[in-house]
Amino acid sequence: MVEEQFKISLRHIRKAFPGVIALDDFSIDVRKGIVHAIIGENGAGKSTMMKIIDGVYQADRGEILIDGKHVDITDPIVSSKLGIAMIFQELNFMPEFTVAEHLFITREPRKLPGIVDWRKLYHDAAELLKTEELPYNPKTKMKDLSVSDIQLIEISRALSKGAQILIMDEPTASISEFEVRRLFRKIKQMRDAGVTVLYISHKLDEIFELADMVTVIRDGKHIDTRPTSEFDSETIVSAMVGRKVEDIYPTRDTKPSEVVLEISNLCAPKVCKDVSFYLKKGEILGFAGLVGSGRTEILSLTAGLTRYRSGTIKLKGRPIVVSSVSSAIKQGILMATEDRKRYGIIGIRSIMENISLPNLEFVSRFGVINLKKEKKISANIAKDLNVRAPSLKTLAATLSGGNQQKVVLARWLLRNPEILILDEPTKGIDVGAKHEIYKIMNDLSMKGIPIIMISSELPEIIGMCDRVYVVSEHNVIAEFSGSDITQENIMRVQTGGNRE
């Protein structure tokens, strides 16, 4: 097949960073007007590949061809001129800008040099929004839009600049099912209009619904490229991890015993009213519910992130007061939040520092840190959880999502928690890393540590939990256990069906 038939091709790309080869002799061909999925474990090289195409990184070796012609992409400005646009998982926008200002940033119509023609700007924005069938007011500020709204604005901005290659990195990570459907319709429209979409996602159901072709990357190398129809879940996972994964969820063989946490009639303004639930020793308890249902807010009260006005919390039968995060930690109630980058890790600090930070009393005396002891306990727990990195000095920001999550868990496990609350513990991590996190959770519960897991992924809730509470409108509305934990039961209740 001649190269001109491909919209974009990468030939023998190599990219190395200190201590790691991100891409190793990597090649790929992508046809015009298709959705081409790029999948692989965290750290496989997907993001590096995309950033090389977008001009954020430059390859150490190899070449890029667009429509069969060699191009030098030295920065994002060059990639934009070549018709390439990238929409990052963590959206970049200026909150105080209006929709119109964001759509035409750096391309504002001018009356005179240095003077923006505001009337034309808002007129052109309105016309663009109308063409793209987006119901937004051009004068609405970006900060007042949802994540899904901003994604669609970003797509429109890219198309208005003539983008023919659109790169999307985990675009559904933080949006609701309704918003996912809306985004998918837009992606299919772009494909039908001849735009080439490179799509990164860890969600296999999305891949099978959207993608025409799938490329698997592992350890910086090209493993396989085929039409989506030639893959199934098992072959994709095996290609990603390099081995056959028999069952992503470990066998649950625990027998939860006595109640260790009892919440009664917990109330907090604008958070919840009269919430009650309990947790048993050695249990994995799931909290399910739609985005915005209040799952995280309710558990934040228990972990001290938010203060409650009334109600009681009993730990092992003894009433306690949780007035702050520090008071929760002292009583052994620990929470790993959903947003690892903002509230979980300190990216500019090493693995060792991230693990030891909330545990300094274990490695210091009279305010002086014993570096030898800090290294020893950090190394031991990192080894136990299989944190993969060149060394303990590796910066947390450079780790894959799965390894960042292990570092967060390592930090809290050093404190021998009484209760462990995990909010979306596998968000943004790949299938292989998910399996490892599930195994860690299972092992902890078998040791008697009770775990509360908040998750938006029903298969995860069903596969891991002994009991499940369903949350809606900031209250617990149903409880399921054993064989009653089914997708049908949970979906029926959380969408307003019969709760019995």
C-alpha positions in Angstrom: 0.0 0.0 0.0 1.4 3.4 -1.0 2.1 6.0 1.7 -0.2 8.6 0.1 -3.2 6.5 1.3 -2.4 7.2 4.9 -3.3 10.5 6.5 -0.4 10.3 9.0 2.4 7.8 9.4 5.2 7.5 12.1 8.3 5.7 11.0 10.9 4.2 13.4 10.3 6.7 16.2 12.5 6.7 19.2 12.1 8.9 22.3 14.1 8.5 25.5 13.9 10.3 28.9 16.3 9.9 31.8 16.1 6.3 32.9 13.4 5.2 30.4 12.9 4.6 26.7 9.3 5.8 26.1 9.2 4.8 22.4 11.5 2.3 20.8 11.5 2.0 16.9 7.8 2.7 16.9 5.9 2.8 13.6 2.2 3.3 12.8 0.0 4.1 9.7 -3.3 5.9 10.2 -5.9 6.2 7.3 -7.9 9.3 6.6 -11.4 9.7 8.0 -11.4 6.9 10.6 -11.4 6.7 14.4 -8.1 5.0 15.2 -7.8 3.9 18.9 -4.4 3.8 20.6 -4.4 1.6 23.7 -1.8 0.2 26.1 -1.0 0.2 29.8 0.0 3.3 31.6 3.6 4.1 30.7 3.3 2.1 27.5 4.2 5.2 25.4 0.7 6.4 24.2 1.0 9.9 25.5 4.6 10.3 24.3 3.5 9.3 20.8 0.6 11.8 20.8 2.8 14.6 22.1 5.4 14.0 19.4 2.6 14.3 16.8 1.4 17.5 18.5 4.9 19.0 18.7 5.1 19.0 22.5 8.0 16.5 22.3 10.5 16.0 19.5 11.6 12.5 18.6 15.2 11.5 19.1 15.0 9.5 15.8 12.5 8.7 13.1 10.2 10.7 10.9 6.6 11.8 10.5 4.6 11.8 7.3 1.3 13.6 6.6 -0.4 12.6 3.4 2.8 10.8 2.5 5.0 13.8 2.8 7.8 14.2 5.4 7.1 16.9 8.0 9.2 18.4 10.8 6.9 19.1 13.8 9.1 21.3 16.1 6.3 22.7 18.3 2.5 22.8 18.7 2.3 25.9 16.4 3.8 23.9 13.6 1.4 21.0 14.2 -1.5 23.4 14.2 -0.5 24.8 10.8 -0.3 21.2 9.6 -3.9 20.6 10.6 -3.3 18.7 13.9 -5.1 19.4 17.1 -4.9 17.7 20.5 -7.5 17.7 23.3 -5.8 16.8 26.5 -7.5 14.8 29.3 -6.8 17.8 31.6 -8.4 20.6 29.6 -6.5 23.8 29.2 -8.6 26.9 29.2 -8.8 30.3 30.7 -11.8 30.3 33.1 -12.6 34.0 32.8 -12.6 34.0 29.0 -15.9 34.0 27.3 -16.8 31.1 24.8 -16.1 33.5 21.9 -12.8 34.6 23.3 -11.7 31.0 23.7 -12.8 30.0 20.3 -10.8 32.7 18.6 -7.8 33.0 21.0 -4.8 34.3 19.0 -7.1 34.7 15.9 -9.3 37.5 17.1 -10.7 39.7 14.3 -9.1 43.2 14.4 -10.3 46.7 13.5 -6.7 48.0 13.6 -3.5 46.4 14.8 -3.8 45.7 18.5 -7.6 46.5 18.6 -10.1 43.6 18.7 -13.3 43.9 16.7 -15.5 42.7 19.5 -18.8 42.9 17.5 -17.3 40.7 14.7 -15.7 38.3 17.3 -19.1 37.6 18.9 -20.9 37.4 15.6 -18.3 34.9 14.2 -18.5 32.9 17.4 -22.3 32.7 17.2 -22.1 31.6 13.6 -19.5 28.9 14.4 -21.6 27.6 17.3 -24.7 27.5 15.1 -22.8 25.6 12.4 -21.5 23.1 15.0 -25.1 22.9 16.5 -23.8 23.9 20.0 -26.4 25.8 22.1 -24.0 28.1 24.0 -24.1 31.8 24.4 -20.8 33.3 23.0 -20.7 35.6 26.1 -20.9 32.7 28.6 -17.6 32.4 30.6 -15.7 29.1 30.2 -15.7 28.6 34.0 -19.5 28.2 33.9 -19.4 25.3 31.5 -19.2 21.6 32.2 -16.2 19.4 31.3 -18.2 18.0 28.4 -19.2 21.5 27.2 -15.6 22.6 27.2 -14.6 19.5 25.2 -17.1 20.3 22.5 -16.0 23.9 22.4 -12.4 22.6 22.0 -13.4 20.4 19.1 -15.2 23.3 17.4 -12.2 25.5 17.9 -9.9 22.9 16.4 -12.2 22.3 13.4 -12.5 26.1 12.8 -8.7 26.2 12.5 -8.9 23.5 9.8 -7.8 20.5 11.9 -7.9 17.3 9.9 -6.2 15.2 12.6 -7.7 15.3 16.0 -6.0 13.6 19.0 -8.3 12.9 22.0 -6.7 11.7 25.3 -9.2 10.0 27.7 -12.0 12.3 26.8 -14.7 10.5 28.8 -12.7 10.3 32.1 -14.7 13.0 33.9 -18.1 13.2 32.2 -21.5 11.6 32.7 -23.1 8.9 30.5 -25.4 11.4 28.9 -22.4 13.6 28.0 -20.5 10.6 26.7 -23.4 9.9 24.2 -23.3 13.5 23.1 -19.5 13.4 22.6 -19.6 10.1 20.7 -22.2 11.6 18.3 -19.8 14.5 17.6 -16.9 12.2 17.0 -18.9 10.1 14.5 -19.9 13.3 12.7 -16.2 14.3 12.4 -15.2 10.9 11.1 -18.0 11.0 8.5 -16.8 14.4 7.4 -13.3 13.0 6.8 -11.5 14.1 10.0 -9.0 11.5 11.3 -9.4 10.9 15.1 -6.7 9.4 17.2 -8.5 8.2 20.3 -6.8 7.1 23.6 -9.0 5.3 26.2 -8.7 2.6 28.8 -12.4 1.8 28.4 -12.7 -1.2 26.1 -16.5 -0.7 25.6 -15.7 2.7 24.1 -13.1 1.2 21.8 -15.5 -1.4 20.4 -18.2 1.2 19.9 -16.2 4.0 18.3 -13.0 2.7 16.7 -12.5 1.5 13.2 -8.9 0.4 13.9 -7.0 -0.4 17.0 -3.2 -0.1 17.7 -1.7 -1.7 20.8 1.5 -0.3 22.4 3.5 -2.1 25.0 6.8 -0.9 26.6 7.2 1.7 23.8 6.9 -0.8 21.0 4.2 -1.4 18.4 2.5 -4.7 19.2 -0.4 -5.0 16.9 -2.7 -3.0 14.5 -6.0 -4.5 13.3 -9.6 -3.6 12.5 -11.5 -3.4 15.7 -13.7 -6.3 14.5 -10.7 -8.6 14.7 -10.2 -8.0 18.4 -12.2 -9.0 21.4 -11.7 -8.0 25.1 -9.5 -11.0 25.8 -7.1 -10.5 22.8 -6.8 -6.7 23.5 -6.0 -7.2 27.2 -3.5 -10.0 26.4 -1.8 -7.8 23.8 -1.7 -4.8 26.3 -0.2 -6.7 29.2 1.8 -9.3 27.3 0.1 -12.2 29.1 -3.3 -13.7 29.4 -5.4 -12.2 32.2 -7.7 -15.0 33.3 -9.9 -12.9 35.5 -9.5 -9.2 36.2 -11.3 -9.4 39.5 -9.7 -11.6 42.3 -11.8 -14.3 44.0 -13.4 -12.9 47.1 -13.1 -15.4 50.0 -13.6 -13.1 53.0 -16.3 -13.4 55.6 -17.0 -9.9 56.9 -17.6 -10.0 60.6 -18.4 -7.4 63.3 -19.5 -3.8 62.4 -16.5 -1.5 62.7 -18.0 1.8 61.4 -21.5 2.9 62.0 -22.9 6.2 60.6 -26.2 7.4 61.9 -28.3 10.3 60.7 -25.4 12.3 59.5 -26.4 15.8 58.3 -24.5 18.7 56.7 -25.8 21.8 54.9 -25.8 21.3 51.1 -24.2 17.9 51.4 -26.7 15.4 52.9 -29.5 14.9 55.4 -30.0 11.9 57.7 -27.5 9.6 56.0 -27.0 6.2 57.7 -24.8 3.2 56.8 -22.4 0.7 58.3 -19.2 -1.1 57.4 -18.0 -4.5 58.6 -14.5 -5.8 59.3 -12.8 -7.3 56.2 -15.6 -6.0 53.9 -15.3 -4.1 50.6 -18.3 -1.9 50.6 -19.3 -0.1 47.4 -20.9 3.3 46.9 -22.6 3.5 43.5 -24.5 6.3 41.9 -24.6 8.7 39.0 -22.2 11.6 38.6 -23.4 14.3 41.0 -25.3 11.9 43.2 -23.3 12.9 46.3 -21.2 9.7 46.9 -17.9 11.6 47.4 -19.5 14.3 49.5 -21.0 11.8 51.9 -17.8 9.9 52.4 -15.9 13.2 52.7 -17.8 13.8 55.9 -16.6 10.5 57.3 -13.0 11.4 56.3 -13.1 14.9 57.8 -12.8 16.8 54.5 -16.2 18.4 55.2 -17.7 19.0 58.6 -21.1 17.6 59.6 -23.6 19.5 61.6 -25.3 16.6 63.4 -25.4 12.8 63.6 -23.1 10.2 65.1 -20.1 8.3 63.9 -19.1 5.1 65.8 -15.8 3.4 65.4 -15.7 -0.2 66.8 -18.8 0.7 68.9 -17.2 3.9 70.3 -18.6 7.3 69.4 -16.0 9.5 67.8 -15.9 13.1 66.5 -14.4 13.7 63.0 -13.9 17.4 62.8 -11.0 17.6 60.3 -8.8 15.5 58.1 -6.1 15.3 60.8 -8.6 14.1 63.4 -9.8 11.4 61.0 -6.2 10.3 60.3 -5.5 10.1 64.0 -8.4 7.7 64.4 -7.4 5.6 61.5 -10.0 6.7 58.9 -8.0 7.4 55.7 -9.2 8.5 52.3 -7.5 8.4 48.9 -9.3 11.0 46.8 -10.4 10.7 43.2 -8.1 13.5 41.9 -4.6 12.1 42.5 -2.8 15.0 40.9 -4.4 17.7 43.0 -5.0 15.9 46.3 -3.1 12.6 46.2 0.5 13.1 45.1 3.0 15.9 45.1 4.3 15.7 41.6 7.6 17.6 42.2 8.6 15.3 45.1 10.1 11.8 44.9 8.3 8.5 45.5 10.0 8.3 48.9 9.0 11.8 50.0 5.4 11.2 48.9 5.2 8.0 50.9 6.8 9.4 54.0 5.2 12.9 54.1 2.2 12.1 56.3 4.2 9.6 58.3 7.1 11.7 59.4 6.5 10.8 63.1 7.6 7.3 62.2 10.9 8.4 60.6 12.0 11.5 62.7 13.0 12.4 66.1 13.0 15.9 67.6 12.1 17.3 64.2 15.0 15.6 62.4 14.3 13.0 59.7 16.3 9.8 59.8 16.9 9.5 56.1 18.1 5.8 56.4 14.9 4.9 58.2 12.8 6.9 55.7 14.4 5.1 52.8 13.9 1.7 54.4 10.2 1.9 55.2 9.4 3.6 51.9 11.3 1.0 49.9 9.6 -1.9 51.8 6.1 -0.7 51.2 6.8 0.3 47.6 8.2 -3.2 47.0 5.1 -4.8 48.7 2.8 -2.8 46.3 5.0 -3.4 43.3 5.5 0.3 42.5 7.5 0.3 39.3 10.0 3.1 38.9 13.8 3.4 38.3 14.3 4.4 41.9 12.7 5.9 45.0 14.1 9.2 43.9 11.9 9.2 40.8 9.5 12.2 40.8 5.9 11.2 41.4 4.7 13.3 38.4 6.6 11.0 36.0 4.9 7.8 37.2 2.0 6.2 35.4 -1.5 6.6 36.9 -1.4 3.0 38.3 1.9 3.6 40.0 0.8 7.0 41.3 -2.2 5.2 42.9 0.1 2.6 44.5 2.2 5.4 46.0 -1.0 7.0 47.5 -2.0 3.6 48.9 1.5 3.0 50.2 1.4 6.3 52.1 -1.8 5.3 54.0 -1.0 1.6 54.5 2.1 2.6 56.6 -0.4 3.9 59.1 -2.2 0.6 59.5 -5.7 2.1 58.8 -8.8 1.2 60.7 -10.9 2.3 57.6 -9.7 2.8 54.1 -11.9 4.9 51.7 -11.0 4.8 48.0 -12.6 7.3 45.7 -12.5 6.0 42.1 -9.3 4.0 42.8 -8.8 2.9 39.2 -9.8 6.1 37.4 -7.5 6.7 34.4 -5.4 3.6 34.8 -5.1 0.6 32.4 -6.5 -2.9 32.7 -3.2 -4.5 33.9 -2.8 -1.8 36.6 -6.5 -2.2 37.6 -5.9 -5.9 38.2 -3.0 -5.0 40.5 -5.1 -2.5 42.5 -7.9 -5.0 42.8 -5.5 -7.6 44.2 -4.1 -5.1 46.7 -7.6 -4.3 47.9 -8.6 -7.9 48.1 -5.4 -8.7 50.1 -6.1 -5.9 52.5 -9.7 -7.0 53.1 -8.5 -10.5 53.8 -6.3 -9.1 56.5 -9.4 -7.6 58.1 -9.0 -4.0 56.8 -12.4 -2.7 55.8 -12.6 -0.8 52.5 -15.2 1.6 51.2 -14.9 2.0 47.4 -16.7 4.8 45.4 -16.8 3.9 41.8 -18.6 5.0 38.6 -17.8 1.7 36.9 -20.6 -0.8 37.7 -18.5 -3.9 36.6 -15.9 -2.8 39.2 -18.6 -2.4 41.9 -20.1 -5.8 41.0 -16.7 -7.6 40.7 -15.2 -6.3 43.9 -17.9 -5.5 46.5 -19.5 -7.6 49.2 -22.3 -5.0 49.7 -23.3 -1.9 47.8 -25.1 1.2 48.8 -26.8 3.2 46.0 -26.7 7.0 46.4 -29.0 9.5 44.8 -29.7 13.2 45.5 -27.1 13.1 48.3 -28.7 10.2 50.2 -28.4 6.5 50.5 -31.5 5.1 48.8 -30.8 1.3 48.5 -28.6 -1.5 49.7 -27.7 -4.7 47.8 -25.6 -7.7 48.8 -24.5 -11.0 47.4 -26.3 -12.1 44.2 -28.5 -9.0 44.3 -25.5 -6.9 43.3 -26.3 -6.7 39.6 -26.1 -4.0 37.0 -29.8 -4.2 36.4 -30.7 -3.7 40.1 -28.2 -0.8 40.6 -29.2 1.0 37.4 -32.9 0.7 38.1 -32.5 2.3 41.5 -30.1 5.0 40.6 -32.3 6.1 37.7 -35.4 6.4 39.9 -36.9 2.9 39.6 -38.3 0.6 42.3 -36.0 0.5 45.3 -37.1 -2.8 46.8 
